[in-house]
Amino acid sequence: MLVLIFGAFGMLGSSIIHALERRKIAYIATDKKDVDIADLEALRSFVKGHSADVMINCAAYTNVDQAEKEPNEAHLVNTIGAENVGIVSKEFGAKAVHFSTDYIFDGKKKTPYRETDKPMPQNVYGRTKYEGEQLLLKQNSDALIIRTSWLFGSNGKHFISTMINLFQGQNEVNVVSDQIGRPTYAKDLAEACLTLLPYSGIYHYANEEVVSWYDLASFLFKEMQKHGPLPCKMVRPMSSAKYQSLATRPLNSGLDTSKYEEIFGEIRPWKKAVSEYLKESLRLTCV
């Protein structure tokens, strides 16, 4: 089996590469300079030169606030790019795998979102990702779409890496407390992706248990204190109304992962995943 990865050198793509290497699966890693998925003819030409069995699309425009300023750029990657992957994968008989987001939902539901719940994105990022889902499946109904949330891991910037830097540089940190979701370790998501390869359709995947940004930050703060004293002495909750951002974010973006768990069993809790990531992150920082 040969796997072709688009957007291979970001946080998720790097984790998928490691997962493939652990399983001794052959792959070709690409980024935008190798092939731009928003350019259909360039994508078609590139794929034609490689007899790939699987095409994994990790390429995405993920800056939620900047997408409000650059809707066309977000649309090109998240929507047109996803559609093109669907077109080309269908043409060459390859399995298409694509990642989507919890931000396709409006956050008004009181319980976690299932795959069958109606998406109602509230920002440009969420809208372009949802449109990408629809067009991908229209072009290739055998595609696999994995929706995930609050991604963290090595080789990328995310909420947890930002908190680590703030705890090491500020006396006090304020964190939004009324937005809830499920953190996802890129390492775990990569393994789940490969496990799901024989399947098609939409699956939700995130580490177990819903948490607020504030409670996630508080847990991380306490875990970091175990490794030594910090300049930060206090983590304070704040409301979304007081947090200035360009994009509207859903108050509840928790994903229901029961569809995945019914097949593969329980997903490990986010606390264990965060602790593992933190130990690895601090180890690398101290080298």
URTAJO-V37406 format. One record per residue. RES is the residue in one small letter. D_LAST is the distance of its C-alpha to the last C-alpha in Angstrom with 2 decimals. Layout:
<<RES/D_LAST> <RES/D_LAST>>
This chain:
<<m/36.41> <l/34.79> <v/32.85> <l/32.72> <i/30.07> <f/30.69> <g/27.91> <a/25.46> <f/22.31> <g/22.13> <m/20.61> <l/23.43> <g/24.13> <s/20.63> <s/20.93> <i/24.38> <i/23.27> <h/20.89> <a/23.85> <l/26.22> <e/24.15> <r/23.97> <r/27.74> <k/28.27> <i/30.15> <a/30.73> <y/29.83> <i/30.07> <a/27.52> <t/28.95> <d/28.50> <k/31.16> <k/31.33> <d/32.32> <v/34.75> <d/35.75> <i/36.95> <a/39.18> <d/41.18> <l/43.31> <e/44.65> <a/41.29> <l/39.87> <r/42.97> <s/42.78> <f/39.14> <v/39.68> <k/42.88> <g/40.96> <h/38.84> <s/40.41> <a/37.92> <d/38.82> <v/36.50> <m/35.46> <i/32.61> <n/32.55> <c/29.28> <a/30.39> <a/31.26> <y/31.78> <t/29.85> <n/29.97> <v/32.58> <d/33.73> <q/33.72> <a/35.84> <e/38.60> <k/38.74> <e/38.30> <p/40.29> <n/41.36> <e/37.84> <a/36.84> <h/40.10> <l/39.53> <v/36.22> <n/36.72> <t/40.43> <i/41.66> <g/38.55> <a/38.90> <e/42.63> <n/42.07> <v/39.74> <g/42.58> <i/45.17> <v/43.40> <s/42.18> <k/45.78> <e/47.18> <f/45.05> <g/45.12> <a/41.38> <k/39.87> <a/38.52> <v/35.64> <h/34.94> <f/32.93> <s/34.57> <t/33.99> <d/35.20> <y/36.30> <i/39.42> <f/40.93> <d/42.53> <g/41.08> <k/44.52> <k/44.63> <k/44.21> <t/42.61> <p/39.86> <y/40.87> <r/42.10> <e/42.26> <t/45.98> <d/45.73> <k/46.90> <p/44.22> <m/45.00> <p/42.10> <q/42.09> <n/39.98> <v/39.72> <y/36.49> <g/38.05> <r/41.33> <t/39.95> <k/37.91> <y/41.02> <e/43.21> <g/40.81> <e/41.14> <q/44.90> <l/45.25> <l/42.91> <l/44.94> <k/48.15> <q/47.23> <n/45.81> <s/46.83> <d/44.82> <a/41.50> <l/38.82> <i/37.50> <i/34.69> <r/34.58> <t/31.40> <s/30.13> <w/27.31> <l/24.75> <f/21.01> <g/18.04> <s/15.18> <n/16.05> <g/18.44> <k/19.60> <h/21.51> <f/22.78> <i/19.92> <s/17.25> <t/19.84> <m/20.36> <i/16.73> <n/16.89> <l/20.35> <f/19.62> <q/17.01> <g/19.56> <q/23.09> <n/25.35> <e/27.11> <v/26.69> <n/29.73> <v/29.54> <v/32.43> <s/33.95> <d/36.84> <q/35.12> <i/34.29> <g/32.76> <r/30.48> <p/26.72> <t/25.71> <y/22.42> <a/22.31> <k/21.28> <d/24.45> <l/26.57> <a/25.76> <e/26.93> <a/29.97> <c/30.80> <l/31.15> <t/33.12> <l/35.46> <l/36.25> <p/39.72> <y/40.66> <s/42.05> <g/42.58> <i/40.45> <y/37.99> <h/35.94> <y/32.48> <a/30.11> <n/28.41> <e/31.01> <e/32.45> <v/33.32> <v/31.61> <s/31.86> <w/29.17> <y/29.56> <d/29.26> <l/26.17> <a/24.59> <s/25.88> <f/24.40> <l/20.94> <f/21.42> <k/22.42> <e/19.54> <m/17.03> <q/19.14> <k/18.52> <h/14.89> <g/16.15> <p/18.62> <l/18.78> <p/20.83> <c/22.73> <k/25.60> <m/27.66> <v/27.70> <r/31.24> <p/33.17> <m/35.06> <s/37.56> <s/37.29> <a/40.25> <k/38.27> <y/35.32> <q/36.14> <s/35.46> <l/37.44> <a/37.43> <t/39.09> <r/36.89> <p/38.44> <l/38.51> <n/38.27> <s/36.35> <g/35.74> <l/36.25> <d/38.35> <t/36.76> <s/39.66> <k/40.74> <y/37.48> <e/37.39> <e/40.99> <i/40.01> <f/36.54> <g/36.29> <e/34.21> <i/30.97> <r/28.22> <p/28.07> <w/25.76> <k/24.45> <k/23.01> <a/21.55> <v/20.01> <s/18.54> <e/16.97> <y/15.58> <l/14.28> <k/12.43> <e/10.81> <s/10.20> <l/8.74> <r/6.43> <l/5.26> <t/5.62> <c/3.82> <v/0.00>>
